Amino acid sequence: MSDEEKLIAAARQAREYAHAPFSEFHVGAAVRTKSGRTFGGCNVENASYGLTICAERVAIFKAISEGEREFEAIAVVTDADDLTPPCGACRQIIWEFCGDVPVILANLKGKVERENSSKLLPRPFDSSNL
Ligand code: THU
């Protein structure tokens, strides 16, 4: 299994735990650190909808909270035929913590697409603007 396939498998596994009773849209994500660790995350919804957190941010924040600061890639898995790209908030978080990394989009049927985070978030606001 390639590193990419392993990351997709981890995102797929994380998706199993999605808590999405409102949208019923189940999302899994996984980030790989430069140290070789993988952290998965799922979306976690809330009756107060705005408190919902996306799978990508859960995965990244889990890694950050375990002391990781350098990342190689992130994968996102859903059941959608039209692959699911990260939302705007997640693009900002991916850029802030992961920099320019491959964002691997996949679905349960095995469709895979890749886009770099710098392309998903052109002209980002970040610490260089402060
Ligand atoms: N969602 C994610 O977890 N990641 C994405 O990339 C897109 C959206 C979640 C948020 C919410 O729980 C559900 O999908 C529908 O928007």
Backbone and ligand atoms as CSV (ligand in chain L), in Angstrom:
chain,resi,resn,atom,element,x,y,z
A,1,MET,N,N,0.848,-1.203,0.000
A,1,MET,CA,C,0.000,0.000,0.000
A,1,MET,C,C,0.887,1.257,0.000
A,2,SER,N,N,0.590,2.201,-0.873
A,2,SER,CA,C,1.370,3.446,-0.909
A,2,SER,C,C,0.999,4.337,0.277
A,3,ASP,N,N,1.832,5.344,0.528
A,3,ASP,CA,C,1.515,6.291,1.609
A,3,ASP,C,C,0.146,6.936,1.374
A,4,GLU,N,N,-0.125,7.252,0.103
A,4,GLU,CA,C,-1.422,7.877,-0.211
A,4,GLU,C,C,-2.579,6.921,0.099
A,5,GLU,N,N,-2.421,5.679,-0.286
A,5,GLU,CA,C,-3.486,4.692,-0.024
A,5,GLU,C,C,-3.693,4.507,1.481
A,6,LYS,N,N,-2.592,4.526,2.227
A,6,LYS,CA,C,-2.714,4.377,3.692
A,6,LYS,C,C,-3.453,5.569,4.298
A,7,LEU,N,N,-3.154,6.756,3.780
A,7,LEU,CA,C,-3.813,7.952,4.323
A,7,LEU,C,C,-5.308,7.945,4.002
A,8,ILE,N,N,-5.637,7.523,2.794
A,8,ILE,CA,C,-7.050,7.412,2.420
A,8,ILE,C,C,-7.744,6.364,3.301
A,9,ALA,N,N,-7.073,5.256,3.551
A,9,ALA,CA,C,-7.654,4.200,4.405
A,9,ALA,C,C,-7.897,4.734,5.815
A,10,ALA,N,N,-6.977,5.556,6.322
A,10,ALA,CA,C,-7.143,6.126,7.674
A,10,ALA,C,C,-8.316,7.102,7.699
A,11,ALA,N,N,-8.476,7.882,6.633
A,11,ALA,CA,C,-9.601,8.826,6.559
A,11,ALA,C,C,-10.924,8.064,6.466
A,12,ARG,N,N,-10.897,7.002,5.714
A,12,ARG,CA,C,-12.095,6.166,5.558
A,12,ARG,C,C,-12.487,5.546,6.905
A,13,GLN,N,N,-11.491,5.108,7.637
A,13,GLN,CA,C,-11.738,4.525,8.962
A,13,GLN,C,C,-12.326,5.576,9.906
A,14,ALA,N,N,-11.729,6.783,9.884
A,14,ALA,CA,C,-12.205,7.868,10.753
A,14,ALA,C,C,-13.650,8.225,10.427
A,15,ARG,N,N,-13.983,8.146,9.144
A,15,ARG,CA,C,-15.352,8.476,8.710
A,15,ARG,C,C,-16.391,7.592,9.385
A,16,GLU,N,N,-16.005,6.390,9.744
A,16,GLU,CA,C,-16.930,5.472,10.407
A,16,GLU,C,C,-17.492,6.068,11.702
A,17,TYR,N,N,-16.742,6.993,12.302
A,17,TYR,CA,C,-17.156,7.585,13.580
A,17,TYR,C,C,-17.848,8.930,13.408
A,18,ALA,N,N,-18.117,9.328,12.167
A,18,ALA,CA,C,-18.746,10.634,11.932
A,18,ALA,C,C,-20.013,10.771,12.774
A,19,HIS,N,N,-20.141,11.930,13.401
A,19,HIS,CA,C,-21.360,12.228,14.165
A,19,HIS,C,C,-22.098,13.299,13.373
A,20,ALA,N,N,-22.997,12.850,12.501
A,20,ALA,CA,C,-23.659,13.777,11.578
A,20,ALA,C,C,-25.162,13.512,11.518
A,21,PRO,N,N,-25.845,13.605,12.677
A,21,PRO,CA,C,-27.282,13.307,12.675
A,21,PRO,C,C,-28.114,14.361,11.956
A,22,PHE,N,N,-27.557,15.550,11.712
A,22,PHE,CA,C,-28.347,16.631,11.099
A,22,PHE,C,C,-28.185,16.626,9.581
A,23,SER,N,N,-26.958,16.595,9.117
A,23,SER,CA,C,-26.750,16.590,7.663
A,23,SER,C,C,-26.759,15.170,7.098
A,24,GLU,N,N,-26.436,14.205,7.924
A,24,GLU,CA,C,-26.236,12.823,7.476
A,24,GLU,C,C,-25.150,12.718,6.413
A,25,PHE,N,N,-24.271,13.697,6.401
A,25,PHE,CA,C,-23.149,13.708,5.461
A,25,PHE,C,C,-21.895,13.325,6.257
A,26,HIS,N,N,-21.439,12.122,6.023
A,26,HIS,CA,C,-20.348,11.583,6.844
A,26,HIS,C,C,-18.997,11.855,6.181
A,27,VAL,N,N,-18.114,12.470,6.937
A,27,VAL,CA,C,-16.800,12.858,6.398
A,27,VAL,C,C,-15.697,12.284,7.290
A,28,GLY,N,N,-14.657,11.785,6.643
A,28,GLY,CA,C,-13.456,11.358,7.371
A,28,GLY,C,C,-12.247,12.076,6.804
A,29,ALA,N,N,-11.286,12.350,7.652
A,29,ALA,CA,C,-10.047,12.983,7.183
A,29,ALA,C,C,-8.882,12.324,7.905
A,30,ALA,N,N,-7.706,12.444,7.313
A,30,ALA,CA,C,-6.497,11.962,8.000
A,30,ALA,C,C,-5.321,12.810,7.553
A,31,VAL,N,N,-4.478,13.160,8.511
A,31,VAL,CA,C,-3.243,13.898,8.197
A,31,VAL,C,C,-2.050,13.014,8.521
A,32,ARG,N,N,-1.017,13.150,7.674
A,32,ARG,CA,C,0.245,12.450,7.946
A,32,ARG,C,C,1.294,13.484,8.335
A,33,THR,N,N,1.981,13.209,9.429
A,33,THR,CA,C,3.001,14.144,9.904
A,33,THR,C,C,4.352,13.794,9.284
A,34,LYS,N,N,5.269,14.756,9.335
A,34,LYS,CA,C,6.616,14.484,8.811
A,34,LYS,C,C,7.312,13.424,9.643
A,35,SER,N,N,6.881,13.279,10.895
A,35,SER,CA,C,7.481,12.243,11.748
A,35,SER,C,C,6.906,10.854,11.446
A,36,GLY,N,N,5.940,10.804,10.519
A,36,GLY,CA,C,5.418,9.500,10.088
A,36,GLY,C,C,4.160,9.044,10.801
A,37,ARG,N,N,3.603,9.899,11.653
A,37,ARG,CA,C,2.366,9.509,12.333
A,37,ARG,C,C,1.151,9.945,11.518
A,38,THR,N,N,0.043,9.240,11.737
A,38,THR,CA,C,-1.204,9.574,11.059
A,38,THR,C,C,-2.282,9.827,12.101
A,39,PHE,N,N,-3.042,10.898,11.892
A,39,PHE,CA,C,-4.149,11.233,12.791
A,39,PHE,C,C,-5.427,11.330,11.968
A,40,GLY,N,N,-6.455,10.626,12.421
A,40,GLY,CA,C,-7.736,10.668,11.736
A,40,GLY,C,C,-8.705,11.583,12.450
A,41,GLY,N,N,-9.732,12.015,11.729
A,41,GLY,CA,C,-10.792,12.835,12.331
A,41,GLY,C,C,-12.075,12.669,11.541
A,42,CYS,N,N,-13.195,12.866,12.222
A,42,CYS,CA,C,-14.497,12.820,11.552
A,42,CYS,C,C,-15.231,14.125,11.850
A,43,ASN,N,N,-16.269,14.407,11.066
A,43,ASN,CA,C,-17.063,15.591,11.397
A,43,ASN,C,C,-17.905,15.309,12.638
A,44,VAL,N,N,-18.041,16.335,13.462
A,44,VAL,CA,C,-18.810,16.217,14.712
A,44,VAL,C,C,-19.825,17.359,14.723
A,45,GLU,N,N,-21.085,17.000,14.525
A,45,GLU,CA,C,-22.136,18.025,14.438
A,45,GLU,C,C,-22.750,18.297,15.804
A,46,ASN,N,N,-23.483,19.408,15.856
A,46,ASN,CA,C,-24.107,19.830,17.108
A,46,ASN,C,C,-25.485,20.407,16.791
A,47,ALA,N,N,-26.429,20.237,17.724
A,47,ALA,CA,C,-27.782,20.769,17.534
A,47,ALA,C,C,-27.749,22.278,17.314
A,48,SER,N,N,-26.769,22.941,17.893
A,48,SER,CA,C,-26.492,24.341,17.573
A,48,SER,C,C,-25.527,24.295,16.386
A,49,TYR,N,N,-26.105,24.303,15.172
A,49,TYR,CA,C,-25.376,23.896,13.970
A,49,TYR,C,C,-23.997,24.524,13.806
A,50,GLY,N,N,-23.903,25.794,14.201
A,50,GLY,CA,C,-22.641,26.519,13.987
A,50,GLY,C,C,-21.480,25.960,14.791
A,51,LEU,N,N,-21.773,25.123,15.756
A,51,LEU,CA,C,-20.706,24.534,16.568
A,51,LEU,C,C,-20.100,23.298,15.918
A,52,THR,N,N,-20.690,22.887,14.811
A,52,THR,CA,C,-20.167,21.726,14.087
A,52,THR,C,C,-18.708,21.942,13.711
A,53,ILE,N,N,-17.928,20.872,13.800
A,53,ILE,CA,C,-16.536,20.961,13.356
A,53,ILE,C,C,-16.297,19.905,12.286
A,54,CYS,N,N,-15.586,20.317,11.246
A,54,CYS,CA,C,-15.330,19.432,10.110
A,54,CYS,C,C,-14.250,18.406,10.440
A,55,ALA,N,N,-14.279,17.322,9.677
A,55,ALA,CA,C,-13.333,16.223,9.863
A,55,ALA,C,C,-11.878,16.680,9.730
A,56,GLU,N,N,-11.614,17.564,8.783
A,56,GLU,CA,C,-10.234,18.023,8.551
A,56,GLU,C,C,-9.676,18.722,9.784
A,57,ARG,N,N,-10.494,19.589,10.371
A,57,ARG,CA,C,-10.001,20.318,11.549
A,57,ARG,C,C,-9.834,19.398,12.743
A,58,VAL,N,N,-10.730,18.433,12.887
A,58,VAL,CA,C,-10.571,17.469,13.992
A,58,VAL,C,C,-9.234,16.737,13.840
A,59,ALA,N,N,-8.946,16.271,12.640
A,59,ALA,CA,C,-7.692,15.520,12.417
A,59,ALA,C,C,-6.471,16.401,12.712
A,60,ILE,N,N,-6.486,17.629,12.192
A,60,ILE,CA,C,-5.327,18.519,12.400
A,60,ILE,C,C,-5.193,18.886,13.872
A,61,PHE,N,N,-6.292,19.202,14.516
A,61,PHE,CA,C,-6.201,19.609,15.932
A,61,PHE,C,C,-5.790,18.441,16.824
A,62,LYS,N,N,-6.195,17.238,16.463
A,62,LYS,CA,C,-5.707,16.074,17.220
A,62,LYS,C,C,-4.187,15.999,17.119
A,63,ALA,N,N,-3.680,16.171,15.919
A,63,ALA,CA,C,-2.220,16.096,15.731
A,63,ALA,C,C,-1.507,17.223,16.485
A,64,ILE,N,N,-2.052,18.425,16.379
A,64,ILE,CA,C,-1.447,19.570,17.079
A,64,ILE,C,C,-1.433,19.311,18.582
A,65,SER,N,N,-2.515,18.762,19.087
A,65,SER,CA,C,-2.617,18.542,20.528
A,65,SER,C,C,-1.739,17.390,21.003
A,66,GLU,N,N,-1.174,16.659,20.044
A,66,GLU,CA,C,-0.221,15.589,20.402
A,66,GLU,C,C,1.206,16.045,20.133
A,67,GLY,N,N,1.369,17.351,19.900
A,67,GLY,CA,C,2.727,17.900,19.766
A,67,GLY,C,C,3.260,17.960,18.354
A,68,GLU,N,N,2.468,17.555,17.365
A,68,GLU,CA,C,2.945,17.575,15.979
A,68,GLU,C,C,2.810,18.979,15.388
A,69,ARG,N,N,3.796,19.371,14.592
A,69,ARG,CA,C,3.759,20.694,13.965
A,69,ARG,C,C,4.111,20.670,12.477
A,70,GLU,N,N,4.550,19.515,11.985
A,70,GLU,CA,C,4.955,19.461,10.579
A,70,GLU,C,C,4.179,18.350,9.872
A,71,PHE,N,N,3.603,18.722,8.734
A,71,PHE,CA,C,2.685,17.811,8.052
A,71,PHE,C,C,3.081,17.607,6.595
A,72,GLU,N,N,2.704,16.444,6.100
A,72,GLU,CA,C,3.062,16.091,4.712
A,72,GLU,C,C,1.874,16.080,3.768
A,73,ALA,N,N,0.728,15.643,4.268
A,73,ALA,CA,C,-0.439,15.492,3.380
A,73,ALA,C,C,-1.691,15.320,4.226
A,74,ILE,N,N,-2.839,15.602,3.590
A,74,ILE,CA,C,-4.139,15.377,4.248
A,74,ILE,C,C,-5.079,14.712,3.236
A,75,ALA,N,N,-5.886,13.783,3.728
A,75,ALA,CA,C,-6.869,13.117,2.860
A,75,ALA,C,C,-8.268,13.341,3.419
A,76,VAL,N,N,-9.230,13.434,2.522
A,76,VAL,CA,C,-10.639,13.631,2.892
A,76,VAL,C,C,-11.480,12.591,2.157
A,77,VAL,N,N,-12.305,11.866,2.889
A,77,VAL,CA,C,-13.131,10.813,2.270
A,77,VAL,C,C,-14.604,11.037,2.598
A,78,THR,N,N,-15.427,10.985,1.554
A,78,THR,CA,C,-16.888,10.981,1.733
A,78,THR,C,C,-17.473,9.929,0.786
A,79,ASP,N,N,-18.797,9.861,0.771
A,79,ASP,CA,C,-19.474,8.923,-0.122
A,79,ASP,C,C,-19.983,9.633,-1.371
A,80,ALA,N,N,-19.512,10.839,-1.617
A,80,ALA,CA,C,-20.048,11.634,-2.732
A,80,ALA,C,C,-19.340,11.297,-4.054
A,81,ASP,N,N,-20.132,11.237,-5.143
A,81,ASP,CA,C,-19.524,10.986,-6.459
A,81,ASP,C,C,-18.658,12.166,-6.874
A,82,ASP,N,N,-19.171,13.373,-6.588
A,82,ASP,CA,C,-18.401,14.590,-6.843
A,82,ASP,C,C,-17.573,14.813,-5.571
A,83,LEU,N,N,-16.281,14.552,-5.642
A,83,LEU,CA,C,-15.442,14.502,-4.437
A,83,LEU,C,C,-15.541,15.778,-3.609
A,84,THR,N,N,-15.414,15.619,-2.298
A,84,THR,CA,C,-15.678,16.711,-1.353
A,84,THR,C,C,-14.403,17.487,-1.032
A,85,PRO,N,N,-14.342,18.753,-1.429
A,85,PRO,CA,C,-13.180,19.572,-1.080
A,85,PRO,C,C,-13.370,20.200,0.296
A,86,PRO,N,N,-12.282,20.557,0.975
A,86,PRO,CA,C,-12.416,21.210,2.291
A,86,PRO,C,C,-13.168,22.532,2.175
A,87,CYS,N,N,-13.937,22.863,3.221
A,87,CYS,CA,C,-14.642,24.152,3.246
A,87,CYS,C,C,-13.620,25.284,3.432
A,88,GLY,N,N,-14.094,26.493,3.339
A,88,GLY,CA,C,-13.189,27.646,3.449
A,88,GLY,C,C,-12.448,27.704,4.770
A,89,ALA,N,N,-13.166,27.442,5.876
A,89,ALA,CA,C,-12.518,27.485,7.193
A,89,ALA,C,C,-11.407,26.443,7.272
A,90,CYS,N,N,-11.688,25.251,6.764
A,90,CYS,CA,C,-10.667,24.188,6.803
A,90,CYS,C,C,-9.483,24.524,5.902
A,91,ARG,N,N,-9.731,25.178,4.773
A,91,ARG,CA,C,-8.610,25.579,3.902
A,91,ARG,C,C,-7.670,26.504,4.655
A,92,GLN,N,N,-8.232,27.422,5.427
A,92,GLN,CA,C,-7.411,28.341,6.215
A,92,GLN,C,C,-6.587,27.571,7.251
A,93,ILE,N,N,-7.233,26.624,7.929
A,93,ILE,CA,C,-6.539,25.835,8.959
A,93,ILE,C,C,-5.464,24.950,8.330
A,94,ILE,N,N,-5.798,24.348,7.190
A,94,ILE,CA,C,-4.802,23.499,6.508
A,94,ILE,C,C,-3.590,24.345,6.134
A,95,TRP,N,N,-3.841,25.536,5.581
A,95,TRP,CA,C,-2.725,26.404,5.188
A,95,TRP,C,C,-1.900,26.815,6.398
A,96,GLU,N,N,-2.588,27.198,7.459
A,96,GLU,CA,C,-1.902,27.693,8.669
A,96,GLU,C,C,-0.993,26.624,9.280
A,97,PHE,N,N,-1.486,25.406,9.360
A,97,PHE,CA,C,-0.718,24.371,10.069
A,97,PHE,C,C,0.078,23.455,9.152
A,98,CYS,N,N,-0.394,23.238,7.948
A,98,CYS,CA,C,0.272,22.267,7.060
A,98,CYS,C,C,1.050,22.932,5.939
A,99,GLY,N,N,0.755,24.205,5.659
A,99,GLY,CA,C,1.410,24.867,4.531
A,99,GLY,C,C,0.951,24.266,3.214
A,100,ASP,N,N,1.876,24.268,2.246
A,100,ASP,CA,C,1.503,23.800,0.909
A,100,ASP,C,C,1.673,22.277,0.823
A,101,VAL,N,N,0.589,21.570,1.052
A,101,VAL,CA,C,0.631,20.095,1.056
A,101,VAL,C,C,-0.403,19.541,0.069
A,102,PRO,N,N,-0.217,18.315,-0.367
A,102,PRO,CA,C,-1.260,17.690,-1.189
A,102,PRO,C,C,-2.520,17.436,-0.363
A,103,VAL,N,N,-3.651,17.828,-0.934
A,103,VAL,CA,C,-4.952,17.528,-0.330
A,103,VAL,C,C,-5.570,16.441,-1.210
A,104,ILE,N,N,-5.693,15.256,-0.648
A,104,ILE,CA,C,-6.139,14.095,-1.412
A,104,ILE,C,C,-7.623,13.894,-1.147
A,105,LEU,N,N,-8.412,13.962,-2.206
A,105,LEU,CA,C,-9.863,13.792,-2.081
A,105,LEU,C,C,-10.233,12.412,-2.601
A,106,ALA,N,N,-11.046,11.687,-1.843
A,106,ALA,CA,C,-11.395,10.328,-2.277
A,106,ALA,C,C,-12.823,10.009,-1.873
A,107,ASN,N,N,-13.404,9.014,-2.552
A,107,ASN,CA,C,-14.723,8.528,-2.112
A,107,ASN,C,C,-14.678,7.020,-1.886
A,108,LEU,N,N,-15.794,6.486,-1.482
A,108,LEU,CA,C,-15.829,5.069,-1.102
A,108,LEU,C,C,-15.702,4.145,-2.307
A,109,LYS,N,N,-15.938,4.711,-3.507
A,109,LYS,CA,C,-15.830,3.873,-4.718
A,109,LYS,C,C,-14.403,3.811,-5.242
A,110,GLY,N,N,-13.506,4.555,-4.595
A,110,GLY,CA,C,-12.108,4.488,-5.025
A,110,GLY,C,C,-11.684,5.608,-5.955
A,111,LYS,N,N,-12.584,6.584,-6.181
A,111,LYS,CA,C,-12.198,7.746,-6.986
A,111,LYS,C,C,-11.254,8.624,-6.167
A,112,VAL,N,N,-10.177,9.096,-6.772
A,112,VAL,CA,C,-9.191,9.908,-6.049
A,112,VAL,C,C,-8.775,11.103,-6.908
A,113,GLU,N,N,-8.710,12.264,-6.277
A,113,GLU,CA,C,-8.175,13.470,-6.926
A,113,GLU,C,C,-7.250,14.161,-5.949
A,114,ARG,N,N,-6.302,14.929,-6.493
A,114,ARG,CA,C,-5.337,15.627,-5.639
A,114,ARG,C,C,-5.276,17.097,-6.038
A,115,GLU,N,N,-5.144,17.941,-5.027
A,115,GLU,CA,C,-5.015,19.394,-5.274
A,115,GLU,C,C,-4.116,19.928,-4.172
A,116,ASN,N,N,-3.224,20.821,-4.515
A,116,ASN,CA,C,-2.378,21.350,-3.436
A,116,ASN,C,C,-3.105,22.445,-2.664
A,117,SER,N,N,-2.794,22.538,-1.363
A,117,SER,CA,C,-3.488,23.511,-0.523
A,117,SER,C,C,-3.265,24.939,-1.013
A,118,SER,N,N,-2.110,25.211,-1.626
A,118,SER,CA,C,-1.857,26.572,-2.135
A,118,SER,C,C,-2.796,26.901,-3.289
A,119,LYS,N,N,-3.250,25.893,-3.996
A,119,LYS,CA,C,-4.189,26.134,-5.098
A,119,LYS,C,C,-5.614,26.286,-4.555
A,120,LEU,N,N,-5.900,25.562,-3.468
A,120,LEU,CA,C,-7.247,25.655,-2.875
A,120,LEU,C,C,-7.463,26.980,-2.156
A,121,LEU,N,N,-6.353,27.586,-1.701
A,121,LEU,CA,C,-6.477,28.857,-0.969
A,121,LEU,C,C,-5.474,29.870,-1.533
A,122,PRO,N,N,-5.816,30.455,-2.681
A,122,PRO,CA,C,-4.902,31.433,-3.262
A,122,PRO,C,C,-4.843,32.720,-2.426
A,123,ARG,N,N,-3.698,33.350,-2.423
A,123,ARG,CA,C,-3.460,34.584,-1.691
A,123,ARG,C,C,-3.986,34.498,-0.255
A,124,PRO,N,N,-3.452,33.571,0.526
A,124,PRO,CA,C,-3.963,33.365,1.890
A,124,PRO,C,C,-3.571,34.480,2.828
A,125,PHE,N,N,-4.375,34.689,3.832
A,125,PHE,CA,C,-3.991,35.519,4.971
A,125,PHE,C,C,-3.297,34.590,5.960
A,126,ASP,N,N,-2.090,34.972,6.394
A,126,ASP,CA,C,-1.397,34.164,7.402
A,126,ASP,C,C,-0.444,35.047,8.195
A,127,SER,N,N,0.436,34.431,8.976
A,127,SER,CA,C,1.288,35.202,9.887
A,127,SER,C,C,2.196,36.171,9.140
A,128,SER,N,N,2.454,35.903,7.864
A,128,SER,CA,C,3.316,36.820,7.106
A,128,SER,C,C,2.625,38.158,6.865
A,129,ASN,N,N,1.320,38.213,7.077
A,129,ASN,CA,C,0.572,39.462,6.883
A,129,ASN,C,C,0.458,40.284,8.156
A,130,LEU,N,N,0.948,39.718,9.265
A,130,LEU,CA,C,0.790,40.416,10.557
A,130,LEU,C,C,1.972,41.350,10.833
L,1,THU,N1,N,-17.864,18.745,6.362
L,1,THU,C1,C,-16.629,18.246,6.676
L,1,THU,O1,O,-16.455,17.603,7.726
L,1,THU,N2,N,-15.622,18.485,5.812
L,1,THU,C2,C,-15.758,19.044,4.589
L,1,THU,O2,O,-14.780,19.133,3.843
L,1,THU,C3,C,-17.063,19.541,4.171
L,1,THU,C4,C,-18.119,19.562,5.210
L,1,THU,C5,C,-18.991,18.415,7.236
L,1,THU,C6,C,-19.537,19.532,8.067
L,1,THU,C7,C,-20.958,19.038,8.312
L,1,THU,O3,O,-20.948,18.144,9.427
L,1,THU,C8,C,-21.298,18.247,7.087
L,1,THU,O4,O,-20.068,17.943,6.464
L,1,THU,C9,C,-22.206,18.959,6.103
L,1,THU,O5,O,-21.716,20.226,5.805
